[in-house]
Amino acid sequence: MNSLKMDSERFTPSKIVCVGRNYLEHIRELGNETPDEMVIFNKPNSSISSRLHALRDGEALHYEGEICFMLRSGALHGVGFGLDLTRRELQSKLKTGGLPWERAKAFDGAACFSDFVSLNDIEIESLSLQLEVDGKLRQEGGYDLMIHKPRQILEGILAFMSLEDSDVIMTGTPAGVGRVIAGERVVGRILAKGRELVSREWRAE
């Protein structure tokens, strides 16, 4: 089982629960319809990777930067940055056929994370993310732009699914998603009131 780190301790999520289409501008950039309810899908523990790959089975992967939460005792306990890696071409084919997304979203290596930090006195409403590629800002957004806010997301998931300690919730991605290119330097940050809480750098391979 793959593990992550928070405050110098390791934790092992049993699953990653993801929210899709949670930022209007991202919905528009992909030409999707705005859903009436939260779009929720899962990634298994086996999707977690410390390495950022540009290709999967010969298909280019696309990055989606996200604010992520680690759960403890049924509450949002820690926050970190996550990359939801997507086989966009395959996903489009699956969506066109009305089929599930797992093959395009839940493969090995489909989720990369920074370390997590305890929320403590951090105001969830103040959280935002930034994603840079080779020093250029590609994605920026946060709580204010979310359609479904983090506590609402947690409540919605718990209405139909049990969550275990150390499970991770990915809250969706703002506009600016794009293709991962081998050799590029990708940096993701989580900020609170504009101050960096945690960051992670990857060199795409």
Backbone as a chain_set.jsonl record, in Angstrom:
{"seq": "MNSLKMDSERFTPSKIVCVGRNYLEHIRELGNETPDEMVIFNKPNSSISSRLHALRDGEALHYEGEICFMLRSGALHGVGFGLDLTRRELQSKLKTGGLPWERAKAFDGAACFSDFVSLNDIEIESLSLQLEVDGKLRQEGGYDLMIHKPRQILEGILAFMSLEDSDVIMTGTPAGVGRVIAGERVVGRILAKGRELVSREWRAE", "coords": {"N": [[0.846, -1.205, 0.0], [0.519, 2.22, -0.825], [1.882, 5.113, 0.745], [1.491, 8.4, 2.257], [2.679, 11.592, 3.517], [2.269, 13.48, 6.492], [2.982, 16.163, 8.53], [5.488, 15.0, 9.214], [4.819, 12.372, 9.712], [3.81, 9.171, 8.438], [0.965, 8.252, 6.471], [-1.645, 6.097, 5.29], [-3.794, 6.098, 2.741], [-6.903, 4.457, 2.199], [-8.353, 4.894, -0.01], [-8.938, 7.334, -2.61], [-11.072, 9.945, -2.944], [-12.627, 11.716, -5.435], [-13.679, 14.881, -6.72], [-15.342, 15.966, -9.532], [-15.655, 18.55, -12.06], [-15.905, 21.005, -10.529], [-15.267, 23.63, -10.705], [-16.301, 26.439, -12.446], [-14.993, 27.659, -14.684], [-13.234, 25.672, -15.5], [-15.017, 23.687, -16.274], [-16.09, 24.956, -18.507], [-13.807, 25.219, -20.147], [-13.349, 22.64, -21.002], [-15.624, 22.126, -22.328], [-17.806, 20.929, -21.087], [-20.996, 20.031, -19.589], [-22.607, 21.79, -16.907], [-23.075, 20.074, -13.99], [-26.028, 18.949, -12.182], [-25.707, 17.808, -9.7], [-23.018, 16.911, -7.413], [-20.168, 15.612, -9.051], [-18.665, 12.606, -8.569], [-15.906, 10.461, -8.21], [-13.68, 7.636, -7.795], [-10.233, 7.005, -6.945], [-7.94, 4.336, -6.611], [-5.749, 3.238, -3.903], [-3.488, 2.306, -5.202], [-3.069, 4.083, -7.263], [-1.496, 6.145, -6.4], [1.525, 7.929, -6.708], [4.966, 8.894, -6.531], [6.257, 9.845, -8.672], [6.028, 11.795, -11.616], [4.581, 11.153, -14.536], [4.694, 11.57, -18.093], [3.428, 10.118, -20.041], [1.086, 7.426, -20.564], [0.73, 4.211, -21.428], [1.418, 4.992, -23.994], [-0.176, 7.217, -24.429], [-0.634, 10.723, -24.04], [-0.557, 12.326, -20.876], [-2.634, 14.479, -18.883], [-2.407, 17.223, -16.66], [-4.041, 18.121, -13.577], [-4.356, 20.339, -11.159], [-5.058, 20.296, -7.656], [-6.73, 21.13, -4.554], [-6.371, 19.223, -1.706], [-7.632, 17.049, 0.847], [-6.937, 15.351, 3.888], [-8.521, 12.864, 5.797], [-9.638, 12.474, 9.167], [-11.121, 10.926, 11.909], [-13.633, 11.366, 10.805], [-13.554, 13.987, 9.918], [-12.238, 16.91, 8.166], [-8.856, 16.952, 8.218], [-6.152, 17.357, 7.443], [-4.297, 19.197, 4.913], [-3.228, 19.287, 1.516], [-1.392, 19.486, -1.614], [-2.477, 18.202, -4.739], [-2.067, 16.263, -7.749], [-4.205, 15.373, -10.204], [-3.961, 13.073, -12.547], [-4.768, 12.59, -15.914], [-5.936, 10.615, -18.598], [-6.786, 12.142, -21.193], [-7.728, 11.821, -23.84], [-8.647, 9.164, -23.861], [-10.54, 9.406, -21.821], [-12.423, 11.112, -23.025], [-13.413, 9.468, -25.061], [-14.608, 7.47, -23.508], [-16.553, 8.941, -22.12], [-18.143, 9.788, -24.265], [-19.235, 7.37, -24.992], [-20.828, 6.912, -22.837], [-19.694, 5.594, -20.705], [-17.965, 4.439, -17.665], [-15.268, 6.327, -16.029], [-12.938, 5.181, -15.01], [-10.706, 3.868, -16.28], [-9.389, 5.978, -17.405], [-8.741, 7.592, -15.295], [-8.027, 6.236, -12.946], [-5.758, 4.72, -13.053], [-2.514, 3.166, -12.365], [-0.247, 5.446, -10.994], [-1.767, 7.715, -11.352], [-2.165, 9.724, -9.516], [-0.546, 12.234, -7.814], [1.035, 13.659, -4.981], [1.765, 16.381, -2.723], [3.437, 16.713, 0.479], [1.282, 16.653, 3.364], [-0.236, 19.057, 5.565], [-1.273, 19.747, 8.895], [-4.534, 21.043, 9.48], [-5.25, 22.52, 11.754], [-5.49, 25.702, 13.037], [-6.042, 26.82, 10.625], [-8.011, 28.56, 8.326], [-10.365, 27.107, 6.348], [-11.731, 28.447, 4.396], [-9.874, 30.218, 3.43], [-8.146, 28.953, 1.728], [-6.167, 28.254, -1.169], [-4.827, 27.329, -4.423], [-1.849, 26.991, -6.435], [-0.391, 26.27, -9.59], [2.554, 25.813, -11.258], [4.37, 25.619, -14.301], [7.484, 25.081, -15.495], [8.158, 27.539, -14.344], [6.089, 29.209, -15.1], [2.886, 30.426, -14.35], [0.167, 28.328, -14.43], [-2.228, 27.354, -13.366], [-4.611, 28.577, -11.045], [-6.553, 29.042, -8.185], [-9.263, 28.497, -5.821], [-11.007, 28.141, -2.711], [-13.038, 30.155, -2.967], [-13.842, 29.958, -5.623], [-14.913, 27.474, -5.904], [-17.644, 25.366, -6.738], [-18.898, 23.459, -5.115], [-18.244, 23.478, -1.754], [-15.54, 22.529, 0.533], [-16.502, 21.319, 3.061], [-19.119, 20.78, 2.401], [-18.676, 18.982, 0.337], [-17.551, 16.839, 1.775], [-19.764, 16.14, 3.384], [-21.554, 15.375, 1.372], [-20.283, 13.117, 0.284], [-20.224, 11.383, 2.49], [-22.879, 10.823, 2.688], [-23.407, 8.636, 1.18], [-21.243, 6.923, 1.193], [-18.778, 5.264, 3.139], [-16.055, 6.694, 4.852], [-12.655, 6.288, 5.717], [-10.183, 6.786, 8.302], [-7.389, 8.63, 7.18], [-8.091, 8.537, 4.498], [-8.25, 10.331, 1.376], [-9.519, 13.338, 0.015], [-10.013, 14.805, -3.093], [-10.614, 17.944, -4.385], [-11.348, 18.963, -6.871], [-10.5, 20.788, -9.92], [-9.239, 23.994, -10.979], [-9.504, 26.202, -13.887], [-7.159, 25.896, -16.649], [-5.864, 23.504, -17.09], [-3.621, 21.099, -18.601], [-1.36, 19.451, -20.919], [1.059, 17.128, -19.765], [4.497, 17.409, -20.153], [7.422, 15.688, -20.858], [10.344, 16.305, -18.968], [9.644, 18.837, -18.14], [9.403, 21.161, -15.413], [7.361, 20.936, -12.756], [5.469, 22.591, -10.373], [3.541, 22.563, -7.5], [1.437, 24.332, -5.241], [-0.047, 24.949, -2.041], [-1.885, 27.497, -0.547], [-2.702, 29.701, 2.181], [-4.592, 32.44, 2.838], [-2.958, 33.654, 0.995], [-0.416, 32.945, 1.785], [2.182, 30.59, 1.574], [1.596, 27.243, 2.417], [2.388, 24.606, 1.912], [4.349, 22.866, -0.525], [5.257, 21.21, -3.61], [7.599, 19.848, -5.852], [7.911, 18.466, -9.072], [9.702, 16.689, -11.614], [8.796, 16.111, -14.711], [8.62, 12.954, -16.341]], "CA": [[0.0, 0.0, 0.0], [1.269, 3.465, -0.915], [1.625, 6.022, 1.857], [1.793, 9.816, 2.116], [3.251, 12.131, 4.754], [1.726, 14.693, 7.082], [3.682, 16.55, 9.765], [6.581, 14.045, 9.428], [4.31, 11.023, 9.938], [3.237, 8.551, 7.255], [-0.396, 7.74, 6.552], [-1.955, 5.278, 4.122], [-5.209, 6.183, 2.36], [-7.489, 3.267, 1.583], [-8.886, 5.344, -1.298], [-8.961, 8.763, -2.895], [-12.379, 10.302, -3.483], [-12.394, 12.903, -6.253], [-14.831, 15.656, -7.184], [-15.152, 16.512, -10.863], [-16.476, 19.693, -12.48], [-16.198, 21.814, -9.348], [-14.918, 25.026, -11.016], [-17.027, 26.76, -13.666], [-14.12, 27.931, -15.827], [-12.709, 24.392, -15.979], [-16.129, 23.053, -16.997], [-16.206, 25.628, -19.798], [-12.653, 24.991, -21.019], [-13.466, 21.297, -21.556], [-16.875, 22.021, -23.053], [-18.728, 20.043, -20.379], [-22.195, 20.616, -19.001], [-22.562, 21.956, -15.463], [-23.97, 19.05, -13.432], [-26.965, 19.338, -11.126], [-25.178, 17.284, -8.447], [-21.583, 16.674, -7.416], [-19.608, 14.482, -9.794], [-17.728, 11.951, -7.663], [-15.301, 9.212, -8.665], [-12.625, 7.18, -6.888], [-8.955, 6.451, -7.355], [-7.472, 3.404, -5.591], [-4.439, 3.51, -3.314], [-2.444, 1.968, -6.179], [-2.858, 5.192, -8.205], [-0.568, 7.105, -5.792], [2.899, 7.821, -7.187], [5.843, 10.032, -6.264], [6.829, 10.237, -9.959], [5.085, 12.394, -12.55], [4.823, 10.625, -15.874], [4.089, 12.312, -19.191], [2.691, 9.196, -20.89], [0.57, 6.172, -20.037], [0.397, 3.343, -22.563], [1.61, 5.745, -25.218], [-1.071, 8.381, -24.497], [-0.231, 11.86, -23.222], [-1.335, 12.603, -19.676], [-2.923, 15.88, -18.598], [-2.365, 17.549, -15.23], [-5.116, 18.888, -12.959], [-3.957, 20.663, -9.794], [-6.216, 20.29, -6.763], [-6.629, 21.189, -3.094], [-6.724, 17.89, -1.212], [-7.778, 16.943, 2.295], [-6.838, 14.05, 4.537], [-9.589, 12.703, 6.781], [-9.403, 11.799, 10.449], [-12.31, 10.963, 12.781], [-14.769, 11.882, 10.055], [-13.431, 15.427, 9.669], [-11.096, 17.358, 7.375], [-7.79, 17.06, 9.216], [-4.939, 17.888, 6.85], [-4.451, 19.702, 3.557], [-2.048, 19.177, 0.674], [-1.597, 19.689, -3.051], [-2.53, 16.959, -5.492], [-2.207, 16.243, -9.196], [-5.073, 14.349, -10.783], [-3.466, 12.833, -13.902], [-5.893, 12.133, -16.722], [-5.799, 10.251, -20.004], [-7.894, 12.947, -21.688], [-8.278, 11.234, -25.063], [-9.425, 7.995, -23.465], [-11.701, 9.873, -21.063], [-13.403, 11.634, -23.976], [-14.05, 8.319, -25.71], [-15.465, 6.806, -22.526], [-17.716, 9.808, -21.872], [-18.99, 9.74, -25.458], [-19.948, 6.095, -24.963], [-21.594, 6.797, -21.602], [-19.017, 4.58, -19.89], [-17.225, 4.972, -16.51], [-13.991, 6.974, -16.314], [-11.816, 4.625, -14.245], [-9.519, 3.573, -17.094], [-8.722, 7.246, -17.721], [-8.516, 8.368, -14.078], [-7.679, 5.441, -11.765], [-4.617, 3.855, -13.371], [-1.321, 3.33, -11.531], [0.451, 6.687, -11.29], [-2.733, 8.761, -11.701], [-2.314, 10.7, -8.435], [0.698, 12.666, -7.171], [0.707, 14.558, -3.878], [2.757, 16.976, -1.832], [3.154, 16.382, 1.873], [0.109, 17.312, 3.925], [-0.024, 19.753, 6.829], [-2.473, 19.777, 9.711], [-5.314, 22.269, 9.337], [-5.168, 23.276, 13.003], [-6.285, 26.927, 13.053], [-6.141, 27.35, 9.265], [-9.374, 28.739, 7.847], [-10.548, 26.431, 5.068], [-12.199, 29.448, 3.441], [-8.74, 31.011, 2.949], [-7.245, 28.087, 0.966], [-6.088, 28.345, -2.621], [-3.721, 26.564, -5.004], [-1.158, 27.471, -7.627], [0.393, 25.28, -10.319], [3.484, 26.41, -12.207], [5.104, 24.729, -15.196], [8.697, 25.786, -15.92], [8.144, 28.902, -13.82], [4.933, 29.973, -15.569], [1.665, 30.08, -13.645], [-0.81, 27.703, -15.316], [-3.5, 27.208, -12.671], [-4.765, 29.302, -9.791], [-7.953, 29.035, -7.754], [-9.419, 28.008, -4.464], [-12.31, 28.019, -2.055], [-14.039, 31.099, -3.469], [-14.281, 29.577, -6.965], [-15.513, 26.142, -5.894], [-19.097, 25.245, -6.727], [-19.168, 22.723, -3.882], [-17.191, 23.79, -0.796], [-14.992, 21.3, 1.126], [-17.353, 20.648, 4.051], [-20.265, 20.285, 1.642], [-18.195, 17.791, -0.357], [-17.45, 15.77, 2.768], [-21.126, 15.737, 3.741], [-22.135, 14.682, 0.23], [-19.673, 11.789, 0.165], [-20.647, 10.558, 3.62], [-24.291, 10.47, 2.53], [-23.556, 7.346, 0.498], [-20.011, 6.142, 1.234], [-17.986, 5.366, 4.364], [-14.678, 7.141, 4.73], [-11.789, 5.816, 6.787], [-9.066, 7.65, 8.648], [-6.316, 8.72, 6.193], [-8.583, 8.697, 3.141], [-7.979, 11.652, 0.806], [-10.521, 13.929, -0.875], [-9.525, 15.776, -4.064], [-11.793, 18.814, -4.471], [-11.576, 19.484, -8.208], [-9.421, 21.608, -10.487], [-9.616, 25.223, -11.688], [-9.125, 26.271, -15.299], [-5.732, 25.931, -16.947], [-5.291, 22.169, -17.207], [-2.864, 20.931, -19.84], [-0.586, 18.233, -21.13], [2.349, 16.955, -19.103], [5.578, 17.239, -21.125], [8.629, 15.152, -20.222], [11.408, 17.272, -18.735], [9.142, 20.069, -17.541], [9.414, 21.289, -13.964], [5.999, 21.222, -12.304], [5.438, 22.942, -8.952], [2.214, 22.809, -6.961], [1.446, 24.977, -3.918], [-1.263, 25.282, -1.306], [-1.72, 28.739, 0.197], [-3.769, 30.177, 3.059], [-4.502, 33.902, 2.849], [-1.839, 34.033, 0.144], [0.866, 32.479, 2.335], [2.411, 29.185, 1.237], [1.56, 26.244, 3.486], [3.134, 23.416, 1.505], [4.544, 22.811, -1.968], [5.962, 20.028, -4.102], [8.123, 19.965, -7.204], [8.156, 17.242, -9.838], [10.283, 16.788, -12.947], [8.034, 15.15, -15.512], [9.477, 11.984, -17.013]], "C": [[0.878, 1.25, 0.0], [0.885, 4.407, 0.219], [2.021, 7.445, 1.486], [2.302, 10.333, 3.458], [2.521, 13.386, 5.187], [2.431, 14.964, 8.398], [4.692, 15.49, 10.18], [6.117, 12.629, 9.751], [3.692, 10.489, 8.653], [1.787, 8.15, 7.509], [-0.734, 7.059, 5.236], [-3.439, 5.371, 3.789], [-5.702, 4.845, 1.813], [-8.025, 3.604, 0.198], [-8.777, 6.858, -1.389], [-10.302, 9.06, -3.544], [-12.252, 11.663, -4.164], [-13.704, 13.562, -6.662], [-14.494, 16.232, -8.554], [-16.052, 17.71, -11.101], [-16.899, 20.577, -11.303], [-15.789, 23.279, -9.52], [-15.524, 25.363, -12.381], [-16.111, 26.952, -14.868], [-13.495, 26.652, -16.371], [-13.781, 23.631, -16.748], [-16.216, 23.636, -18.406], [-15.03, 25.303, -20.714], [-12.675, 23.597, -21.637], [-14.777, 21.094, -22.306], [-17.883, 21.077, -22.422], [-19.968, 20.793, -19.909], [-22.005, 20.759, -17.492], [-23.552, 20.985, -14.83], [-24.89, 19.604, -12.355], [-26.472, 18.899, -9.751], [-23.67, 17.113, -8.555], [-21.23, 15.459, -8.264], [-18.513, 13.869, -8.932], [-17.215, 10.663, -8.292], [-14.139, 8.878, -7.739], [-11.343, 6.833, -7.632], [-8.512, 5.488, -6.25], [-6.127, 3.835, -5.007], [-3.319, 3.281, -4.325], [-2.2, 3.079, -7.195], [-1.836, 6.197, -7.689], [0.854, 6.859, -6.293], [3.686, 9.066, -6.797], [6.442, 10.577, -7.557], [5.722, 10.743, -10.886], [5.442, 11.94, -13.958], [4.091, 11.452, -16.921], [3.193, 11.431, -20.054], [2.188, 8.005, -20.092], [0.092, 5.343, -21.222], [0.436, 4.118, -23.876], [0.731, 6.974, -25.374], [-0.582, 9.479, -23.565], [-1.152, 12.011, -22.023], [-1.526, 14.111, -19.509], [-2.96, 16.098, -17.093], [-3.611, 18.33, -14.827], [-4.717, 19.122, -11.506], [-5.165, 20.816, -8.881], [-5.82, 20.508, -5.293], [-7.158, 19.864, -2.565], [-6.76, 17.878, 0.316], [-7.6, 15.502, 2.752], [-7.847, 14.006, 5.668], [-9.079, 12.037, 8.057], [-10.632, 12.007, 11.328], [-13.495, 11.637, 12.086], [-14.719, 13.354, 9.721], [-12.231, 15.716, 8.774], [-9.958, 17.69, 8.335], [-6.52, 17.693, 8.667], [-5.189, 18.34, 5.428], [-3.133, 19.564, 2.806], [-2.405, 19.443, -0.771], [-1.601, 18.341, -3.755], [-2.62, 17.197, -6.984], [-3.091, 15.069, -9.581], [-4.621, 14.196, -12.229], [-4.543, 12.109, -14.701], [-5.447, 11.746, -18.123], [-6.983, 10.91, -20.73], [-8.539, 12.334, -22.937], [-9.156, 10.032, -24.731], [-10.679, 8.413, -22.706], [-12.803, 10.38, -21.999], [-14.144, 10.505, -24.681], [-15.016, 7.628, -24.76], [-16.726, 7.631, -22.261], [-18.69, 9.769, -23.05], [-19.83, 8.465, -25.479], [-20.783, 5.89, -23.718], [-21.009, 5.788, -20.633], [-18.276, 5.219, -18.713], [-15.833, 5.461, -16.901], [-12.766, 6.245, -15.767], [-10.553, 4.38, -15.073], [-8.725, 4.83, -17.426], [-8.295, 8.019, -16.488], [-7.912, 7.57, -12.922], [-6.526, 4.485, -12.009], [-3.458, 4.084, -12.392], [-0.58, 4.597, -11.96], [-0.457, 7.858, -11.594], [-2.912, 9.818, -10.628], [-0.958, 10.984, -7.797], [0.356, 13.718, -6.119], [1.952, 15.19, -3.266], [2.609, 16.311, -0.468], [1.877, 17.114, 2.284], [0.508, 18.021, 5.218], [-1.35, 19.785, 7.578], [-3.202, 21.107, 9.541], [-5.226, 23.146, 10.58], [-6.08, 24.497, 12.959], [-6.424, 27.558, 11.667], [-7.607, 27.444, 8.853], [-9.501, 28.108, 6.458], [-10.961, 27.434, 3.989], [-11.05, 30.258, 2.826], [-7.828, 30.23, 2.003], [-7.326, 28.334, -0.535], [-4.902, 27.519, -3.106], [-3.096, 27.337, -6.145], [-0.423, 26.299, -8.258], [1.25, 26.013, -11.342], [4.14, 25.325, -13.045], [6.266, 25.528, -15.784], [8.639, 27.264, -15.558], [6.977, 29.753, -14.257], [3.669, 29.478, -14.869], [0.627, 29.56, -14.639], [-2.2, 27.594, -14.675], [-3.475, 27.987, -11.366], [-6.241, 29.306, -9.429], [-8.049, 28.495, -6.345], [-10.85, 28.029, -4.004], [-13.378, 28.897, -2.709], [-14.623, 30.675, -4.817], [-14.943, 28.199, -7.007], [-17.034, 26.217, -5.929], [-19.542, 24.576, -5.438], [-17.985, 22.935, -2.945], [-16.749, 22.514, -0.063], [-15.894, 20.598, 2.134], [-18.612, 20.086, 3.398], [-19.89, 19.01, 0.882], [-18.135, 16.609, 0.6], [-18.831, 15.247, 3.134], [-21.772, 14.934, 2.61], [-21.584, 13.284, 0.053], [-20.19, 10.87, 1.265], [-22.112, 10.139, 3.534], [-24.47, 9.112, 1.874], [-22.344, 6.432, 0.603], [-19.297, 6.331, 2.566], [-16.577, 5.824, 4.031], [-13.894, 6.682, 5.945], [-10.732, 6.861, 7.107], [-7.973, 7.515, 7.586], [-6.79, 8.731, 4.754], [-8.374, 10.145, 2.688], [-9.137, 12.07, -0.091], [-9.816, 14.943, -1.772], [-10.721, 16.617, -4.499], [-12.054, 19.409, -5.851], [-10.509, 20.469, -8.637], [-9.955, 22.873, -11.14], [-9.183, 25.165, -13.147], [-7.61, 26.277, -15.453], [-5.081, 24.579, -17.063], [-4.573, 22.036, -18.543], [-2.059, 19.656, -19.851], [0.714, 18.247, -20.341], [3.401, 16.672, -20.174], [6.827, 16.76, -20.387], [9.709, 16.225, -20.136], [10.946, 18.563, -18.11], [9.205, 19.998, -16.019], [8.03, 21.762, -13.524], [6.023, 21.463, -10.796], [4.001, 23.238, -8.543], [2.298, 23.366, -5.552], [0.031, 25.07, -3.356], [-0.969, 26.514, -0.478], [-2.922, 28.981, 1.086], [-3.582, 31.674, 3.229], [-3.276, 34.378, 2.081], [-0.482, 33.591, 0.627], [1.018, 30.994, 2.069], [2.405, 28.292, 2.469], [2.446, 25.053, 3.164], [3.264, 23.447, -0.014], [5.284, 21.53, -2.33], [6.394, 20.278, -5.534], [8.31, 18.591, -7.817], [8.882, 17.601, -11.126], [9.614, 15.711, -13.783], [8.984, 14.238, -16.289], [8.689, 11.107, -17.965]], "O": [[1.86, 1.327, 0.738], [-0.28, 4.491, 0.606], [2.775, 7.673, 0.54], [2.348, 9.583, 4.433], [2.194, 14.246, 4.369], [2.475, 14.104, 9.278], [4.758, 15.115, 11.351], [6.946, 11.766, 10.037], [3.12, 11.247, 7.87], [1.425, 7.76, 8.619], [-0.179, 7.4, 4.191], [-4.261, 4.78, 4.488], [-4.997, 4.181, 1.052], [-8.142, 2.732, -0.664], [-8.558, 7.556, -0.399], [-10.632, 8.487, -4.582], [-11.824, 12.639, -3.547], [-14.704, 12.89, -6.916], [-13.478, 16.908, -8.716], [-17.077, 17.876, -10.439], [-18.082, 20.857, -11.108], [-15.942, 24.079, -8.597], [-15.288, 24.654, -13.359], [-16.413, 26.465, -15.957], [-13.248, 26.549, -17.572], [-13.487, 22.998, -17.762], [-16.394, 22.903, -19.379], [-15.214, 25.128, -21.918], [-12.078, 23.388, -22.694], [-15.02, 20.021, -22.858], [-18.715, 20.491, -23.115], [-19.985, 22.022, -19.841], [-21.323, 19.944, -16.87], [-24.749, 21.064, -15.105], [-24.575, 20.599, -11.701], [-26.782, 19.541, -8.747], [-23.109, 17.162, -9.65], [-21.894, 14.423, -8.208], [-17.537, 14.541, -8.601], [-17.987, 9.874, -8.838], [-13.668, 9.733, -6.989], [-11.368, 6.422, -8.793], [-8.688, 5.79, -5.07], [-5.452, 4.702, -5.563], [-2.312, 3.987, -4.304], [-1.211, 3.024, -7.927], [-1.351, 7.024, -8.461], [1.329, 5.723, -6.302], [3.133, 10.164, -6.741], [7.061, 11.641, -7.556], [4.625, 10.187, -10.928], [6.486, 12.309, -14.496], [3.003, 11.97, -16.668], [2.294, 11.935, -20.727], [2.776, 7.62, -19.082], [-0.837, 5.731, -21.93], [-0.405, 3.923, -24.753], [0.872, 7.708, -26.352], [-0.167, 9.207, -22.438], [-2.367, 11.848, -22.132], [-0.692, 14.909, -19.937], [-3.476, 15.268, -16.345], [-4.167, 19.094, -15.616], [-4.74, 18.188, -10.704], [-6.177, 21.395, -9.275], [-4.733, 20.126, -4.859], [-8.254, 19.434, -2.925], [-6.017, 18.602, 0.979], [-8.049, 14.563, 2.096], [-8.016, 14.977, 6.405], [-8.213, 11.162, 8.025], [-11.121, 13.127, 11.472], [-14.256, 12.379, 12.706], [-15.72, 13.925, 9.288], [-11.328, 14.891, 8.635], [-10.076, 18.595, 9.161], [-5.878, 18.485, 9.357], [-6.165, 17.93, 4.8], [-2.057, 19.707, 3.387], [-3.576, 19.607, -1.114], [-0.826, 17.448, -3.412], [-3.174, 18.2, -7.435], [-2.761, 13.913, -9.314], [-4.865, 15.079, -13.051], [-5.147, 11.146, -14.23], [-4.674, 12.463, -18.757], [-8.048, 10.308, -20.863], [-9.763, 12.334, -23.068], [-10.264, 9.896, -25.249], [-11.753, 7.849, -22.915], [-13.982, 10.102, -21.781], [-15.357, 10.576, -24.876], [-16.116, 7.243, -25.158], [-17.828, 7.088, -22.188], [-19.906, 9.723, -22.86], [-20.979, 8.469, -25.921], [-21.384, 4.83, -23.54], [-21.731, 5.194, -19.833], [-17.985, 6.414, -18.75], [-15.287, 5.082, -17.937], [-11.642, 6.665, -16.046], [-9.447, 4.658, -14.609], [-7.526, 4.757, -17.697], [-7.564, 9.003, -16.604], [-7.341, 8.162, -12.006], [-6.337, 3.535, -11.248], [-3.435, 5.086, -11.676], [-0.316, 4.796, -13.146], [0.017, 8.899, -12.048], [-3.726, 10.726, -10.796], [-0.3, 10.072, -7.298], [-0.509, 14.567, -6.339], [3.04, 14.615, -3.289], [1.754, 15.445, -0.284], [1.454, 18.068, 1.632], [1.47, 17.631, 5.879], [-2.417, 19.843, 6.968], [-2.575, 22.164, 9.468], [-5.137, 24.37, 10.476], [-7.299, 24.359, 12.856], [-6.872, 28.699, 11.546], [-8.359, 26.485, 9.026], [-8.828, 28.523, 5.514], [-10.592, 27.294, 2.823], [-11.241, 30.915, 1.803], [-6.837, 30.777, 1.52], [-8.396, 28.587, -1.09], [-4.078, 27.067, -2.311], [-3.717, 28.215, -6.743], [0.105, 25.438, -7.555], [0.734, 26.745, -12.187], [4.432, 24.238, -12.547], [6.061, 26.521, -16.482], [9.016, 28.127, -16.35], [6.868, 30.906, -13.84], [3.411, 28.277, -14.801], [0.253, 30.264, -15.577], [-3.217, 27.724, -15.356], [-2.458, 28.047, -10.676], [-7.089, 29.55, -10.287], [-7.053, 28.086, -5.749], [-11.783, 27.946, -4.802], [-14.489, 28.438, -2.972], [-15.771, 30.996, -5.122], [-15.478, 27.803, -8.043], [-17.639, 27.034, -5.234], [-20.445, 25.057, -4.753], [-16.85, 22.612, -3.295], [-17.489, 21.531, -0.035], [-16.039, 19.378, 2.064], [-19.11, 19.035, 3.801], [-20.685, 18.075, 0.795], [-18.605, 15.516, 0.284], [-19.042, 14.035, 3.188], [-22.453, 13.938, 2.857], [-22.324, 12.362, -0.29], [-20.549, 9.721, 1.007], [-22.538, 9.211, 4.222], [-25.531, 8.497, 1.981], [-22.396, 5.287, 0.155], [-19.22, 7.452, 3.069], [-15.985, 5.388, 3.044], [-14.405, 6.685, 7.065], [-10.423, 7.718, 6.278], [-7.669, 6.407, 7.144], [-5.974, 8.918, 3.852], [-8.327, 11.064, 3.506], [-9.668, 11.266, -0.857], [-9.111, 15.828, -1.287], [-11.734, 16.07, -4.936], [-12.91, 20.283, -5.983], [-9.71, 20.931, -7.822], [-11.003, 22.843, -11.784], [-8.569, 24.191, -13.583], [-6.876, 26.614, -14.525], [-3.855, 24.496, -17.131], [-4.869, 22.758, -19.495], [-2.082, 18.88, -18.896], [1.388, 19.274, -20.265], [3.212, 15.789, -21.009], [7.237, 17.369, -19.399], [9.959, 16.954, -21.095], [11.766, 19.322, -17.594], [9.078, 18.93, -15.42], [7.593, 22.856, -13.881], [6.534, 20.64, -10.036], [3.327, 24.061, -9.163], [3.129, 22.929, -4.756], [-0.943, 25.245, -4.088], [0.051, 26.589, 0.208], [-4.028, 28.526, 0.79], [-2.542, 32.128, 3.706], [-2.637, 35.363, 2.451], [0.518, 33.834, -0.048], [0.092, 30.22, 2.309], [3.116, 28.549, 3.44], [3.165, 24.548, 4.026], [2.401, 23.986, -0.708], [5.858, 20.86, -1.473], [5.648, 20.848, -6.33], [8.803, 17.669, -7.168], [8.698, 18.692, -11.666], [9.851, 14.522, -13.572], [10.004, 14.68, -16.819], [9.26, 10.232, -18.616]]}, "num_chains": 1, "name": "protein.A"}
